[in-house]
Amino acid sequence: MDITFYTFYRKYTNHSHLHVLILDTTLKKPMMIQFTKSLVVLTVIIVCVSAWSGNVCSRLKCISKWKKICSYRSWLGCCAYRYTWVTQYTRERFCCKGWTDRNRNQNCNIPKCRPRCKNGGTCTAPNQCQCKPGYKGPTCTGVTCSHLKPCYPGMCTGRDQCQCDSGFTGNTCLVRRNFPEQRTQIWLFRSTLKSVQRTTMMMNYEFVLESSNPNEGADESIWSNHLDLNYFIVESLGQFEPNIDSQRPSYVRSADFGVVESTLTLTHTKIPRPGETVKPDVKTYPCSSRTNDNIPGIWNCTVMEKNFKMKIESGDELRMTMLFKSGGTRELVILGGNKFYRSETFNNLTSSKSIVFKFDKDAPTHCQSDGSCNDNDAPLEVNDLTKTGAEIRWGGWRDEQLSGMFRYAVEIFKLEVVDSEGRLGEKKPLNPLQISEYMHANFSSVLPIRYTPSEPGMYSVILEASDRANNSRWARRLFLYDDRSEIELKSNITVPFAVQPDSNSVWLSTLDSDLEIVWSGHFVNPLHVENNLLNEVKDYPNQFSDIDPKMGDFKIKRVTFDADSGTRSKSAVRNIGGIVNFDFVLETDDITIRKSFLQEKHTIRNSELPDRSDGSSFKLFITAKDILSNSKTDNKTIRFDSSPPVMSDLIWEDNLPVPTVPIRRPKRQTGDSFASRILVEASDKNSGIHEIRWHISRRNTSVAIWEDVRNGSVAGIRLQSCEQKTSCYCISGVGCFDTEHVVNLNMCWFSVARAHINTASAKVTIDAVNPAGLSTSKDIQVMKLESLLKKSYFAPVDNIAVQNVGSNFVTIEWNSTKSCLPVSEFWLLRSDRREKEKVHRLRHDYEIAPLDPDSNYTIQFISGYDGEMSDPVYITFRTGHAPSVLSSGGAEGLSAGLIALILLVLAVVGALYMKGFIGNRRNNKKRLHEYESPKRTRFDGNEDIYVYGFAGGNLNLPTGHVIGGSNLILQELIEQGKFAKIYKATVLGNDGDKSEVAAKMLLDNFSDDERHLMGGKITFMSDVITGHDNVLKFIGAVTDNKIWGPTMVIEYCENGTLISWLHKNKNNVNDDVIERLYQISFGVVKGMTYLASLNVVHRRLAARNILLTFILEPKITGFGPSVIDSENGEKERVAIRWASPECFSNTKNATEKSDVWSFGIVLYEIFSLGDKPYPTLTNNEVIPKVRSGFQMNRPEFSDQFNYDLMLKCWQLDQIQRLSFEQLRDQYHVFMNGEEQTEGYSNYKY
């Protein structure tokens, strides 16, 4: 197919350009394909050509593109293709009119002028010339301004015309206009007025005022109340540099502008007196030129006057004005050359700034001074009694003559006792609780100011009212804030000579006397009394009055308007126990008496009272009010009865089988109570029976003087009603009473010496007393005491019996005696010996050994009473059969056992060798090194198995428990363990006292974990353990010594650990040591009961964690934050010989019952005098044996009671173990012979 196309291109030196021309030619298709490829290459070249810039224009151009199209198509699709030309449009770029691409770089930025510029002019735009100075016209062929007619700063616009730059004017622009840009900019104007001591040149005070904003033209002023000024310094800085737009022509060689002069003027003006004309006092200080070469146009000026003598008075004005003059010059040369023609000067312009010091020595006044106040114009007003907070207001302040009111400052102080007389005041008068400031211009919009203190107390509010010169006056008001106190009842309302059988009433036995009521100390507001809130308040102490006058005229802070009025003024508030008024009301059936006063007793004359009779009553109400109108009312019924009770003959009953009086009774005591009783029938139909008093007298013979033995009383019996009891009567308004009373008597109260038991007699006096104190008395005599006391003296033990029988021993048990006297010891006499054996008084069982097998014995058991002996109690028994001799089978078994034991020893030795404990010197050396390092050694001195772990703690110690490191003096090292070391130390108190203590501190080079653990122990002791006689006392801690780390200061126990004391006395056992074992055990259980009441689990209770004081009082220690299993796999160290089964792995889940198990172990340690628990078991055998139910035998010095407690503590099931409270109660009964009384405090042991 023939294709017609036209192409032509030309190469240039730097770039390729494509040109399209029209030619007639015919090519075949292959050639056309080759041409298409060339065209693609040319297109890429065109795209890569650099872009056009500058003043570029464009036009539209038509081109053709070779494209493939389908020339034949059938149902199968396109079957043949052909190429053809397709017309397209493109845009061509070129330089716009008046611009040229002179360098052929497609940058159209060179303008064209036609005709060209002359005389050195430059073509700056198409057909526009920029002429050199002195030339003008479209092509710079004309001549303009010259040295003959200069035009600068400006530009010639014609041969005779000159256009000056902004700020300049005149035919030749030599005149400066007074425009802002032509004036000097004053960047700094600072004035400092001082009072300086002339001899020492020490400054007393100074005032600095600055006006340094060049855009501010107003004067800066300040008011001052200091007049004694003798020194000033003025610093200033000005700059003038005009902004000239025109280019300096060739005939102007130079032109300079700047500040040429500066002057300081002082103008002192006084207020004229009436009829007087006062001229200002003016003084000028010229300033020498001090230009800055580095900054054009800068002028520095400093004026210093060290001998300023102007007399300044209140109302004067001192104006300081700084004036700067600016100017300039220009130097002309002949046009066309450089020959000097002449110099010309621009006119000067001035700029100035002023600073004004105004003086006012007169303080503000208040409208009260001339009586012009309005209703709310108080110098300061505060609600002086408040439960919700203070509301503060003021008004009426003015300063109309000079500076005017400016601000108010409100200070709030809490008053404290400031002298020995208990007067209150501002203890730190320059350190208020709060200070706030309010401007006079808008203070009324913020009133009232509200302030609510954080705690009750007496407070003062001081208002400072100031003018602009800082002259001030002060006003003070007081207020009592109390949002929580209440009036409390402390004692009782009493009536002299009256009897008060109960809290609600008093009884008088006289019917015609004056009635005096006393309630001294009964009503009190403790908060008001303890904090002295009603005491006198001292004047506010003047401040700054003691400053040396040579230092200057300082403002003295002196209260002008003080708190001399109001309910809570400076004067003390008259009160009794915080009560300011009592309302007294006495009501009878006929009259009501009302009084109001401040006194704690009141007497009503008999003549004011109605007639009284037996059984009549008055109702009394007393209401106490405090200063805040809190009130408390108490009442009392005053009743009258002038007749004594009626009493029948007494009936005596003795040797009753039922115990009626609690006596000291050891555990398991049974049998008779040795009690008697007296039946009393008494009544009083006017007031009832208040109590039955009894008194026992005794004499050894019939002629001897009666001796007082014992007395007591039983309360009268009140009943709800008399419906079911015949021996009953009721009194209106009083209640119902039983006429039958019983006085129970312990026959031990009648005890006499054994020598007088047959001749002694006793007398019991019974008094029936009514509520008015009147009584009726009757006696009953016991002529012979022998029949009453025959069973109560030197009684033997009760219910003694054989408990266990062996071939060579027996165990006997008994109950305590029922004697009126305490047993000092027991004695046992065997039929096969002559000497008696001594048995401790607290024991209730005893093992008799050694004995012969198959033998009969008779034992005499005797109770001792400090030298006196009871009749012996006999007990007979026969020992068991002797054990048989070892048979041949037994011998074979023994041999087999020995062989097995040898094999076991060899196996243990082999295991130790494999583990490296023997036979490996390197390992042995390593373990020895670990043992010798005290900081990380494991527990030494015991064979406990420990499991290791980690725990931490954070120190959180109250300030009251912090002891300064300098106050703790270490004396000697007591003990060093794996975690800490303990020193004997001395603590120095604030008053110089010294206390002996123990200091527990970390080992050297302690870790953060150890520091945290010790901190946790300290915080625990401080926050949780409030104190108990059997728990080691926490005194405080040292927290400020980084070398020591947290150091715990605790009670010092002179006898060290319990385990050490037990070992020390193991070979020195006597009655005193046995007695101590019981006392120590009792103390430990009481201390553990206290810890359990706080939900504190000890986890490590053992004899080594119990300390003994110098009187052998046990102190439990070693509890608190400890090392528990951590998440990283480390394990806690658990002492398994003391641990309960549930704590063998760790003590995470330990409870009180876990400590109970350990307490049983401690009892074993105590009564074995320090034997190791499970002495027959190895470490590896303890856990499986205990879990299978194994329990230790009774230790050598334990009685059955304590061993029974051990077994109760060692129950595998926690639920079956006793609590510490139960253990303590049982021990209390064992030691004291009586039950724990209900409500008895757990913490008094």
Secondary structure as UniProt FT lines:
FT   STRAND          3..4
FT   STRAND          8..11
FT   STRAND          16..19
FT   STRAND          26..27
FT   HELIX           29..48
FT   STRAND          53..54
FT   STRAND          56..74
FT   TURN            75..76
FT   STRAND          77..95
FT   TURN            97..98
FT   STRAND          99..100
FT   TURN            102..103
FT   STRAND          107..108
FT   STRAND          110..111
FT   TURN            119..120
FT   STRAND          122..125
FT   TURN            126..127
FT   STRAND          128..130
FT   TURN            133..134
FT   STRAND          135..136
FT   TURN            138..139
FT   STRAND          142..143
FT   TURN            147..148
FT   STRAND          154..158
FT   TURN            159..160
FT   STRAND          161..164
FT   TURN            166..167
FT   STRAND          168..169
FT   TURN            171..172
FT   STRAND          175..176
FT   HELIX           180..182
FT   STRAND          185..196
FT   TURN            198..200
FT   STRAND          203..210
FT   TURN            214..215
FT   STRAND          220..224
FT   STRAND          231..239
FT   TURN            250..251
FT   STRAND          252..269
FT   TURN            274..275
FT   STRAND          281..287
FT   TURN            296..297
FT   STRAND          298..305
FT   TURN            314..315
FT   STRAND          317..333
FT   TURN            335..336
FT   STRAND          340..359
FT   STRAND          365..366
FT   HELIX           367..369
FT   TURN            370..371
FT   TURN            375..376
FT   STRAND          381..382
FT   STRAND          385..386
FT   STRAND          390..393
FT   STRAND          397..398
FT   STRAND          405..414
FT   STRAND          416..417
FT   TURN            420..421
FT   STRAND          424..425
FT   TURN            429..430
FT   STRAND          434..439
FT   TURN            440..442
FT   HELIX           443..446
FT   STRAND          449..451
FT   STRAND          457..467
FT   TURN            468..469
FT   STRAND          472..481
FT   STRAND          488..489
FT   TURN            496..497
FT   STRAND          505..508
FT   STRAND          515..518
FT   TURN            520..522
FT   STRAND          523..524
FT   HELIX           526..530
FT   TURN            531..534
FT   TURN            545..546
FT   HELIX           549..551
FT   STRAND          559..561
FT   TURN            577..578
FT   STRAND          581..587
FT   STRAND          592..597
FT   STRAND          601..604
FT   HELIX           606..608
FT   TURN            614..615
FT   STRAND          617..625
FT   TURN            627..628
FT   STRAND          631..640
FT   STRAND          646..647
FT   STRAND          651..656
FT   TURN            667..668
FT   STRAND          675..683
FT   TURN            685..687
FT   STRAND          691..699
FT   TURN            702..703
FT   STRAND          707..715
FT   STRAND          718..719
FT   TURN            723..724
FT   STRAND          728..731
FT   TURN            732..734
FT   STRAND          735..738
FT   STRAND          740..746
FT   HELIX           747..750
FT   HELIX           754..756
FT   TURN            757..759
FT   STRAND          761..769
FT   TURN            771..772
FT   STRAND          775..782
FT   HELIX           786..789
FT   TURN            790..792
FT   STRAND          798..805
FT   STRAND          810..815
FT   STRAND          825..830
FT   TURN            831..832
FT   STRAND          837..839
FT   TURN            841..842
FT   STRAND          845..848
FT   TURN            853..854
FT   STRAND          856..865
FT   TURN            866..867
FT   STRAND          868..869
FT   STRAND          873..878
FT   HELIX           888..915
FT   HELIX           921..932
FT   TURN            934..936
FT   HELIX           959..961
FT   STRAND          962..963
FT   HELIX           965..967
FT   STRAND          968..976
FT   STRAND          980..988
FT   TURN            990..991
FT   STRAND          994..1002
FT   TURN            1004..1005
FT   HELIX           1008..1023
FT   TURN            1029..1030
FT   STRAND          1034..1038
FT   TURN            1042..1044
FT   STRAND          1047..1051
FT   TURN            1054..1055
FT   HELIX           1058..1064
FT   TURN            1065..1067
FT   HELIX           1071..1093
FT   TURN            1094..1095
FT   HELIX           1103..1105
FT   STRAND          1106..1108
FT   TURN            1110..1111
FT   STRAND          1114..1116
FT   TURN            1127..1128
FT   TURN            1136..1138
FT   HELIX           1141..1143
FT   TURN            1148..1149
FT   HELIX           1152..1167
FT   TURN            1168..1169
FT   TURN            1175..1176
FT   HELIX           1179..1187
FT   TURN            1188..1189
FT   TURN            1196..1197
FT   HELIX           1200..1209
FT   HELIX           1214..1216
FT   HELIX           1220..1232
FT   TURN            1238..1239
FT   TURN            1242..1243
//
